């Protein structure tokens, strides 16, 4: 029987501004607005309340839980900077930030886990969970290690998904929810997820398909359900592939329609809003493309909800063939193996045993 129990503490709460500590807690939860030039309460009244801004709940309690859970797992490398007690482990370098286009304060999603993931943690207090691309979670637990590219209040390890710093086979369950579309190399993230999972471990991937462009901090690859499967079927027996309610087509259609309407000037916005579904389905596409709601759609919105894009480019004179980080490691290992073979072949023992090897190869060919 396990002697571990489920322990959860809040990360964020609704803001109050009775003390200077309350102001500090507001900036801790919203580091992107620290330089806004407004007092915390004033920013919340003008902008934060409408934006759904929150406030740090209990950073000390979060730090204590973080320390306990990070002590439960093994890492394959040391952090880029020394880690203070209770603070996140940082594996981010300036070179990585530049390569992966990570700004100083990237937009961070903020969602709760829902009943399923929360229930699993309560049922299995011995399991170690990993959340790749966690964003800002409203609570933290001793089982769930939160990974992201920015040290939000709930982040435990700061790194990119293409290079998770954990030793092999550390986790019983890996969650990656609405994150792979924001990674430059989702196939490498999939390989890393497999590496850090224990044999028999469970992976759960939420991968958007028909969603407009949304940067956290960038947006690269959406995927069909088959595309999602293709990233993981090499290493996993796929138990199910479904379209849950939070990925219902309603969300995709409404999101795109809202983006479209909001990207129009007022006169075209009214014309667009007055249209019915059948106007879209049965009108001539060439005729619709000449209407105000198409011609006056601003260029940024056009990019966000486009049906596709066209690219042309000219190869650089000094361009190197593409290789992933994993391929580069394999190439280095192959080079080292060849060098070791060359050393063996140059040795006197290799030369002395050459007649025996020749005779063995001759007899093998005859047989």
C-alpha positions in Angstrom: 0.0 0.0 0.0 1.2 3.5 -0.8 2.0 5.9 2.1 1.6 8.9 -0.2 -1.4 11.1 -0.1 -2.9 13.6 -2.5 -1.8 17.1 -1.7 -2.9 20.2 -3.7 -2.5 23.9 -3.2 -3.8 26.9 -5.2 -1.4 28.8 -7.4 -3.6 31.8 -8.2 -6.7 33.6 -6.8 -8.9 36.6 -7.5 -7.0 39.8 -6.8 -7.3 41.9 -3.6 -5.3 45.0 -2.9 -5.2 45.6 0.8 -1.5 45.5 1.4 1.8 46.0 -0.6 2.1 42.2 -0.6 -1.1 42.0 -2.6 0.4 44.3 -5.2 3.5 42.1 -5.4 1.3 39.0 -5.8 -0.4 40.6 -8.8 2.9 41.3 -10.5 4.1 37.8 -9.8 1.1 36.3 -11.5 1.3 38.7 -14.4 5.0 39.4 -15.2 4.2 40.7 -18.7 2.6 43.9 -17.3 5.2 44.7 -14.5 6.4 47.7 -16.6 3.0 49.1 -17.4 3.6 52.1 -15.2 0.3 51.7 -13.3 -0.3 50.7 -9.6 -1.6 47.1 -9.4 -5.1 48.0 -8.3 -5.4 50.6 -11.0 -4.2 48.2 -13.7 -6.7 45.6 -12.5 -9.6 48.1 -12.6 -8.7 49.4 -16.1 -7.6 46.2 -17.8 -7.0 43.2 -15.6 -10.6 42.5 -14.5 -11.7 42.4 -18.2 -8.7 40.3 -19.1 -9.3 37.8 -16.3 -6.0 38.6 -14.5 -5.3 36.7 -11.3 -3.0 37.1 -8.3 -0.4 34.8 -6.7 -2.0 32.7 -4.0 0.8 31.2 -1.8 4.2 31.1 -3.5 5.9 29.6 -0.4 3.5 26.6 -0.4 3.9 26.1 -4.1 7.7 26.2 -3.6 7.5 23.5 -0.9 5.5 21.2 -3.1 7.9 21.9 -6.1 10.9 20.9 -3.9 9.3 17.6 -2.9 8.2 16.5 -6.4 11.5 17.4 -8.0 13.3 15.3 -5.4 11.2 12.3 -6.6 12.6 12.3 -10.1 16.0 12.0 -11.7 17.5 14.4 -14.3 20.0 13.5 -17.0 21.8 16.9 -16.8 22.3 19.9 -14.5 20.2 23.1 -14.9 21.7 25.9 -16.9 21.7 28.1 -13.8 21.9 26.8 -10.2 18.5 26.2 -8.7 17.5 27.9 -5.5 15.4 25.9 -2.9 11.8 25.8 -4.0 12.4 27.5 -7.3 12.0 26.0 -10.9 14.8 24.2 -12.6 15.9 26.3 -15.5 17.3 24.6 -18.7 16.8 27.6 -21.0 19.8 29.3 -22.6 20.0 32.4 -24.8 20.8 30.2 -27.8 17.6 28.1 -27.2 15.5 31.2 -26.7 16.8 32.6 -30.0 16.4 29.3 -31.9 12.8 28.7 -30.7 11.8 32.4 -30.9 10.9 32.7 -27.2 10.3 36.3 -26.1 11.0 37.5 -22.5 7.3 37.3 -21.5 5.5 34.9 -23.9 1.7 34.6 -23.6 0.9 31.8 -21.2 -2.4 29.9 -21.3 -4.2 29.4 -18.0 -6.5 26.4 -17.5 -7.4 23.9 -14.9 -7.0 20.2 -15.4 -10.6 19.1 -15.3 -12.1 16.1 -13.5 -10.3 13.4 -15.4 -6.7 14.4 -14.8 -7.4 15.6 -11.3 -9.1 12.3 -10.6 -6.2 10.3 -11.9 -3.8 12.1 -9.5 -6.1 11.4 -6.6 -6.4 7.7 -7.5 -2.7 7.2 -8.0 -0.7 9.3 -5.5 2.4 7.0 -6.2 2.4 7.9 -9.9 4.6 10.7 -11.3 2.8 12.9 -13.9 4.4 15.2 -16.4 2.6 18.1 -18.1 4.5 19.3 -21.2 3.5 22.8 -22.0 1.5 23.3 -18.8 1.1 27.1 -19.0 -0.2 28.6 -15.7 -2.2 26.0 -13.7 -4.5 27.3 -11.0 -3.4 24.5 -8.6 -0.3 22.4 -8.2 0.2 18.9 -6.7 3.1 16.7 -5.6 2.7 14.3 -8.5 2.5 16.7 -11.5 5.7 18.1 -12.9 4.8 21.2 -14.9 7.1 22.0 -17.9 7.0 25.2 -20.0 9.2 27.6 -21.8 8.6 30.4 -19.2 8.7 30.2 -15.4 5.1 30.9 -14.6 4.0 30.5 -10.9 3.2 26.8 -11.4 6.2 25.9 -13.7 8.6 23.4 -12.2 11.0 22.9 -15.1 11.8 25.6 -17.8 12.8 24.0 -21.0 11.7 23.2 -24.6 9.8 20.0 -25.3 12.3 18.9 -27.9 14.9 18.4 -25.1 13.4 17.3 -21.8 16.1 17.2 -19.1 14.7 14.1 -17.3 16.4 10.8 -17.2 14.8 7.9 -19.1 11.6 6.2 -17.8 10.7 8.7 -15.0 7.0 9.2 -15.4 3.8 7.0 -15.2 1.6 9.5 -17.2 2.5 12.3 -19.6 0.0 15.0 -20.6 0.5 17.3 -23.5 -2.6 19.4 -24.0 -2.9 21.9 -26.9 0.9 22.3 -27.0 2.4 20.4 -29.9 1.1 23.0 -32.4 3.4 25.5 -30.6 6.5 23.4 -30.9 9.0 23.7 -33.8 9.6 20.0 -34.0 6.6 18.1 -32.7 8.0 14.8 -33.9 11.0 15.3 -31.5 8.7 16.3 -28.7 6.9 13.0 -29.2 10.1 11.1 -29.1 11.1 12.8 -25.9 7.7 12.0 -24.3 8.2 8.4 -25.1 11.8 8.4 -23.7 10.8 9.8 -20.3 7.7 7.5 -19.9 8.1 4.3 -18.0 7.3 1.1 -19.9 3.5 0.7 -19.7 3.1 4.4 -19.0 0.2 6.4 -20.4 0.4 9.4 -22.7 -2.6 11.7 -23.4 -2.3 14.2 -26.3 -4.7 17.0 -27.1 -3.8 18.2 -30.5 -5.8 21.0 -32.3 -6.7 20.7 -36.0 -9.0 23.4 -37.3 -8.0 26.3 -35.0 -6.9 29.8 -36.0 -3.4 30.9 -35.4 -2.7 31.6 -31.7 0.9 32.1 -30.5 2.1 30.6 -27.1 4.6 32.1 -28.1 4.4 30.8 -31.7 2.1 28.5 -33.7 3.6 26.0 -36.2 1.8 22.7 -36.9 -1.9 21.8 -36.5 -2.7 18.1 -37.0 -5.6 15.9 -38.1 -6.5 13.0 -35.8 -4.4 10.7 -38.1 -1.5 13.1 -37.9 -1.7 13.0 -34.1 -1.7 9.2 -34.2 1.3 9.1 -36.6 3.5 10.9 -34.1 3.0 8.2 -31.4 2.1 4.9 -33.1 5.7 3.9 -33.4 6.1 3.7 -29.6 2.6 3.3 -28.3 -0.4 1.0 -28.7 -3.1 3.5 -29.5 -6.0 2.8 -27.1 -8.3 5.4 -28.5 -8.5 8.4 -30.9 -11.6 10.6 -30.3 -13.0 14.1 -30.7 -14.0 15.1 -27.2 -16.5 18.0 -26.5 -13.8 20.6 -26.1 -12.7 19.8 -29.7 -16.3 19.8 -31.2 -16.5 21.4 -34.6 -18.7 24.1 -33.0 -15.5 25.6 -31.4 -13.6 25.7 -34.6 -16.4 27.3 -36.6 -17.3 29.9 -34.0 -13.7 30.8 -33.3 -13.1 31.5 -37.0 -16.3 33.4 -37.4 -15.5 35.6 -34.4 -12.0 36.3 -35.7 -13.4 37.2 -39.1 -16.1 39.6 -37.8 -13.7 41.2 -35.4 -11.2 41.8 -38.2 -13.6 43.9 -40.3 -14.4 47.7 -40.3 -17.8 48.6 -38.8 -19.8 48.8 -42.0 -18.5 45.4 -43.3 -18.9 43.9 -39.8 -22.6 44.7 -39.9 -23.0 43.2 -43.4 -21.2 40.1 -42.3 -23.2 39.7 -39.1 -26.5 39.9 -41.0 -25.6 36.9 -43.2 -27.2 33.5 -42.7 -25.6 30.1 -42.9 -27.2 29.4 -46.3 -25.8 32.7 -47.6 -22.3 31.1 -47.1 -23.2 27.7 -48.4 -25.1 28.6 -51.6 -23.5 31.9 -52.7 -20.9 31.9 -55.5 -17.4 31.8 -54.0 -16.0 34.2 -56.6 -18.9 36.6 -56.0 -18.3 36.4 -52.2 -14.6 37.1 -52.6 -15.6 40.5 -54.1 -17.9 41.4 -51.1 -16.8 43.9 -48.4 -16.6 41.2 -45.8 -13.8 39.6 -47.9 -12.0 42.5 -49.5 -11.9 44.6 -46.3 -10.7 41.9 -43.9 -7.5 43.1 -42.4 -4.3 41.3 -43.3 -3.5 40.0 -39.7 -7.0 38.4 -39.4 -6.6 37.0 -42.9 -3.4 35.3 -41.7 -4.9 34.0 -38.5 -7.9 32.2 -40.1 -6.4 31.5 -43.6 -7.2 28.3 -45.5 -3.5 28.0 -46.3 -0.4 30.0 -47.2 2.1 30.2 -50.0 5.9 30.4 -49.5 8.8 31.2 -51.8 12.4 31.3 -50.8 15.9 31.3 -52.0 18.4 28.9 -50.6 21.3 30.5 -48.6 24.8 30.1 -50.0 26.1 28.5 -46.8 22.9 26.5 -45.9 23.5 23.3 -44.0 21.3 20.2 -44.4 18.6 20.0 -41.8 19.1 17.6 -38.9 17.2 17.3 -35.7 18.9 17.3 -32.3 18.3 13.6 -32.0 19.9 13.0 -35.5 22.9 15.1 -34.6 23.4 13.0 -31.4 23.2 9.8 -33.5 25.7 11.3 -36.0 28.1 12.0 -33.2 27.8 8.5 -31.9 28.4 7.0 -35.3 31.4 9.2 -35.8 32.8 8.1 -32.5 32.2 4.4 -33.3 34.1 4.8 -36.6 37.0 6.4 -34.8 37.0 3.5 -32.3 37.1 1.0 -35.2 40.0 2.9 -36.9 41.9 2.7 -33.6 41.3 -1.1 -33.3 42.3 -1.7 -36.9 45.5 0.2 -36.4 46.4 -2.0 -33.4 49.0 -4.8 -33.6 46.5 -7.4 -32.4 44.1 -6.6 -35.2 46.9 -7.1 -37.8 48.1 -10.4 -36.2 44.6 -11.9 -36.3 44.0 -10.8 -39.9 44.8 -14.3 -41.4 42.3 -16.0 -39.0 39.5 -13.6 -40.0 40.3 -14.1 -43.7 40.0 -17.9 -43.3 36.8 -17.6 -41.3 35.2 -15.4 -44.0 36.4 -17.8 -46.8 34.8 -20.8 -45.0 31.5 -18.8 -44.4 31.2 -18.0 -48.1 31.8 -21.7 -49.0 29.1 -22.8 -46.7 
